[in-house]
């Protein structure tokens, strides 16, 4: 088991959004999170990635095994595609970026400043970062935003290759990735009960 | 961390990186002061150490909100926070990059601008020494302020208000070293205090900045 989430409750802006979420990921497995807007998919993923504390419950993963990719790609506009990837490769202590460039067909764009890329190309660069990190568990928030159909297939291929190599992926998405082997978890049943009416005044009466 | 440092330095010298911002501001302030004060070389040489220190401090302040805000906006900060780099290392690398792109050019430019203010010859060495010793503290304290205000839109004003009081001890002792140096007086005490402030901030503030940044990323 590479990631185990048990009885997790998460809050956004101080308001609980999800309660009692439990799931586990084994090597080679992908889990797709679904749910309407505002259900707390992003909050859940940020909690799993360790960017914010959980209200209750626990997230268990091997140290330094997770890599998070959020709505923003963390791309520097004045650096070239190659320099952006090289930076993350050095941060994560891996050297080779050629596999990542090939997987997302960034070869023709390698020397171009990232600021000159289209939205879809930027996203491909952001996703290519996952490959250079060498981490086992991908935690992805809406990875296919602004990708065209070919690029979605490219992404699905990359995820499949990652799973085949013993990795795991936790993906929040609305569209069908064509990953038939992925399990689907609908978050709607875990919606947190609304807070009891604020009894602030009552304490003084 | 070296990767982060080299990336920040590279970003600073690329287009729109703001490398020359602090330096240009410093230049403008120091060049304009003699026009404002008038042609009194004795008065100018008296106020020269203080003006140079004040100019350097304000030039430093000008570029503080860029330290973390840009990385926050494009999401790099989230990704860095989940990377193998410790948060303390991230803020230290950021502060060092800020010093190399803002503080160090100020230190190097100060003696040239000292000529414009009729700084006594004996003061040049001590001016450079005090700036070299004091500006790292400005960068480290500034990074702490930037971490405090990182999530705020247009947090520049709040950042200045938070950071300026923390800059006062460095300004007092830095300008004192430069002034005493120019007048040929004993300066061991302010020099030791300036060095103490810088060493203390470098040793302690990265931990505070990292803790604040973790809370702000939630």
Interface residues (C-beta under 8 A of the other chain):
Chain A: X49 X50 X51 X52 X53 X64 X66 X67 X68 X69 X70 X71 X72 X73 X74 X75 X76 X77 X78 X79 X83 X87 X88 X90 X91 X92 X93 X129 X133
Chain B: X2 X3 X4 X7 X10 X11 X14 X15 X16 X17 X71 X73 X74 X75 X76 X77 X78 X79 X80 X81 X82 X83 X84 X85 X217 X218
